[in-house]
């Protein structure tokens, strides 16, 4: 049975009996493959206090509040400046494309949602910072297409972005209705394309995420139907988003990862206390409608990220529960120790540095 997410103020327990959290610059756009040429360290970066070695890092994000909010907050509040980092940002449409760009050397660090973590488990990247629990994913439908429940998706045309959290939430909704991917006609699309296709009637439903869901609701009106979201399945799964890099980059740049994470921790605290302000600022950064971004403030567990800081048993349980999702749906076939791809040593050093700086 579906269960609604409990506020973190009431509990920190979830998923398989494991403790977990719950509760509620300039942007350079690039194509999905990514394309930046900035070296990892530049000699002309201004010097900063505390004897940090100045460095420039190239960071990928997706154009939504869940992916971009802590990154841009750290930029605007000067938290990266405090640790000697200059951040150059590049926009991508999904986590797999970000990971491909890191592998090719175009990007140093990426923020990914739940779905792309399967590639981390398979060794393509490592997690070095927990960002938040996503509440942004949803399977939505056009009621005018004869859809009233998830069971009505049988035989319908549904857009999905494979390898991302779009695919994961669709699998959950279908399973809840006793269906599989074989029971529907899937169309591969990025989430921006889904919005146009659903509005125009080219597809019947879509597995997408905020703020596209906000746009769809505003446009479809009474025909807009939500068939399932992350919050319906928190008794079965965790949906963490994270900052990641390649194993090679991590090995050569642990100090940079610690400093980056320290700035992100400060940004997460600011984000939780000022989410509407952050949404307005991010709307300008992303050239997105401010009202749409404000309606998206519920897409992440902002306070949960703050309450989990330093609680590495809880953070570990989230990644273990997340991996179980991939095992259950066959995305991965063998269990992998979380320590193989989650850098808890970087998380601990960053938390210690953050705590000392308060």
N, C-alpha and C positions, 0 to 999 in steps of 0.2 A: 504494500500500500504506500502511496506517496505520502511524504511528510514534508511539512514546511520547515524552513530553516529556523532554528531557535536563535534568539539574540545572544550575542556573546556575553552581554551583561548578565544573562541568566545561567549560561553554562559554557564550559570549554570542552565538553565531552562530545565525541562523535565517532562514527565509522568503525564498525567491527569491534566495538568496545575499547578502541584506542583513544587516548586523549587527543583533542584537536581544537582548533579555534573556530568560532563561528559567531556572527552577529551581522548584526547587520554588516633667450637664446635665439637662435635662428634655426629654422627648419629647412633642411635640404632634402627635397623629395627625390626618390630614385625609383626606377622600375623594379619589378619583382626580383630581378637578378642582383640588384644593388650595384652601385658604381661610385666609389670614392677613392681618392688617391693620397689621402693624408697619411704620413708615416706615424708610427706608434708614438714616437717621441720627437719633439722639435726643439731646436736650440734657441729659437726666438720667442718661445712662450714666456710670458712675464714671470719673474720670480715671485714666490709667495712666502709667507712666514712659516715657521715651524720646520724649515729646512727640507720641505718636500721637493723631490726631483720633479720638475715640471714635465707634464706629458699631455699629449693630445690623443683622445680615443674616439673611435667612430662607432656610434651606437645606433642600432636598428630598433624601430618601434612600429606598432600598428596604430592607425588613426582612430583611437577610441580612448575613453577615460581609463579603462582598466589597464591598457598597455602603456599609455603615454603619461599618465598623471604624476607618478613619482619622479620619472625622468625629468620632465619639464619643470616640476616644482623645484627640484634640486638645482636646475639651471637658473631659474628666476630668483631663487632665494640666495644664490651665491654659495651653496653648500659644496659644489665641486671646486669653486675657486679656493675655498678654505683648505682643501687637501691637494692643491696644486694641479688640478685636472682641467683641461679644456675639452669640452664635449662637442663633437659634431654629429648631428642627427640625420638619419635617413629613414624615409617612410617605406614600409612594405605592406603587402596585403595579407601575409600569413607567416606563421612560424617556420614551416619547411623552407620557404624562400629565404628567410633570414639565415637559417643554418647553412644553406647552400652558399650564401654570400660570405659567411664567415669561413667556410671551407676554401673558397677561392681567394681569400685574403682581402676582400673589399670592405669587410666589416670586422670590428674587434669583439663587440659585445652586442647581444640582442635581448630584448624582452619578449618572452613567448607566453602564450596561453597554454591551456591544459593539453590539447591534442599533440602538439609538437614534442612534448616530453618523452613520447615513445622513442624518438630519435636519440634523446639523451641516454635512455636506458640501453639502446643498441650501440652506444659508444661514439656517436657523431658529435656530441657536445657534452659539457658538464654544467651543472647548476651550481652557482656560487652565491646566490642571494634569493631568498623567498620574498615575493612581492605582495601577494594577497590571494585570497580565495575568490575565484570568479563567480559572479552571479549573473553574468551577461548573456549566456547562451540560451537559445530558445528555438523550438520548432514552431513555426507560425504558418497559418494557412489562410486562404481566401474562402470565406464561407460561401461565396457565390458559386464556388466550384463544387458544391454539394458535400462539403466537409463540416461535420459537427463534432466528431470525436476523432481520436487518433486511429481508431479502427477503420475510419473512412478513407485513410490514406492508401488502402489497398488498391492497386491499379492506377494510382494517381502519379503525376509527374512532380518529383520533389528535387529541389536543388540542394547540392551538398558540396562542401569544399573538403576533399579527402585529405587525411593526415592532420587535420586541425580539430579544434573542439567542436566544430560544426558536425563532423562525422560522429563524434562521441555522443553528443546530445541526441542526434537522430537515432542512433542505435538504442539508446535508453528508451526513448519514446516509443519506438517500434516494438521493442521487447515487452514493454508495459501493456501494449495492445495485442500481444500475441502474434506479432508480425516480424518479418525479417527484411533485410534489404532486397531479397529476391521478390518480395511481394509488391514492391513499388518500382516505378520507372525513375531512376536517378539521372540527374543531369549535373555534370561537373561545372561549377561556377565559383568565382570569388564572391565574397559576401556583398560587395558593392553591386555586382551584376545581378545578384539575386533580387535586390530591392527593385530594380527597374523591371525585371522579368515578372515578378509577382504582381506588381502594380499594373503592368500592361496585359496580364492574363496569359503570358507565355508558359507559366508554370502554375501548379496548384498550391504548392507549399514550399517552404524553405527552412533549412537548418542554418540559422544565422546568429548574429549577436548584436548587442547594443553598440552604437546608436542607430544602427539600421532598423532595429525593431521599433524605435521611436518614430522614425520616418514612415515606416509601414503602417503603424497604428494611426498616425495623423492622416495619412492618405486614404487608407482603406475604410476608415471609420467603422461603421457597424459590421462590416464584412471581415474585420480583422479578428483572428482567432489564435490564441496561444494554446498549443497542445502539450507543452511541457518545457520546463526550464531547469537550470542547475539546482535550484532550491527545492525542486520536487524529489531529488534523488540524493539528498545529503545523508540519508540513512544507509546508502549503498556505496557512496563514492566521495572522494575529495577532488576538487578541481583547482589545484594551485597554479598560479602563474609565477614566473621566475625570470631572473636575469641569468644569462648563460654565456658561455664562450667555448671555443674548441679546447680540447685537452692540451694541445700544444701551446696555445696562448696562455692558458692557466699556469702551465709549468714555467713559462718564461716571465710571467708578469703577475706573480701572486701579490706583490705590494700594491700594484695598481688596482687589482680586484678588491683588496681590503679597503683602500681609500675610496674607491667608487661605492662600495657597499656601505661604508660609513656615511657618505653623503646621502645615499638612498634611505638609510634608516632615519636620518633627520627629516628627509622629505616625507616619509610615510607618517611621521608624527604630525607634521604640518598639514598634510593632506587630510588626515582624519579629523582634525580640528577645524578645517577651513574648506571642506569639500566643495561648497557652492562657489567660493571664490576661485578655487582651483579649476572648476569646470568652466567658469567664465574666461579665465586666462587661457585655458587650453583651447577653447573655441577660437580665440584669436590666433593662437599658434597653428591650428589645423585649418584655419579658414573655414570653419564650420558654423552653422547657426547656433547662437548662444542658447536659445530656448531649447534646442534639441540636446545640447550638451547638459543643460541643467536637468532635463528630464531623464538623463542617464546616470544620475548620481547614485542610484541604487544598484549599479552593475558590479560593484566590488565590495568586499568585506573590509572596509578601510580601518575600522577600529580593531578588527580581529588581527590585522597585521601588526598593529602596535602592541596589542596584548600578548602576542606570541613572541615578541622580541626577547631573545636570550633563553627562551624555552625550547631547547633543541630536541628534547624528547617529543614534544608536541609536533614540531616541524618535521621530525623524522617520521612520525606516524602519518602525517599528511602525504608524504611522498610514498610511503609503503602502501597506503590505501589507494593512491593514484595508480601505482603500478598494478595493483590487483584489478583495476578496471581494464587495463591493457591485456592482462592475462585472461580475464574472463571473456573478452571479445575477440581474442585470438590475434591481436595486433603484435604481441610478443608471445613467444612459446615457452620461454623458460624464465623463472624468477632470477633476478639479478640483485645482489646486495646493494642497498641504497647508497652505501658508502663508496661504491664504485663510480658513481656519477654525481653525487651531491657532496660538495666540498665544505663539510662542516668545520674544518679548520679555518677556512676563510671567513665563514659566518661568525665563528667565535672571536677571531681577531678583530673583525669589524665591529662586533658588538662591544668588545672591551674598549676599543678606541672611541666608539661613540659614547659609551658610558663615562669614560674619562674626560671627554670634552664637554660634558654637560655642566 
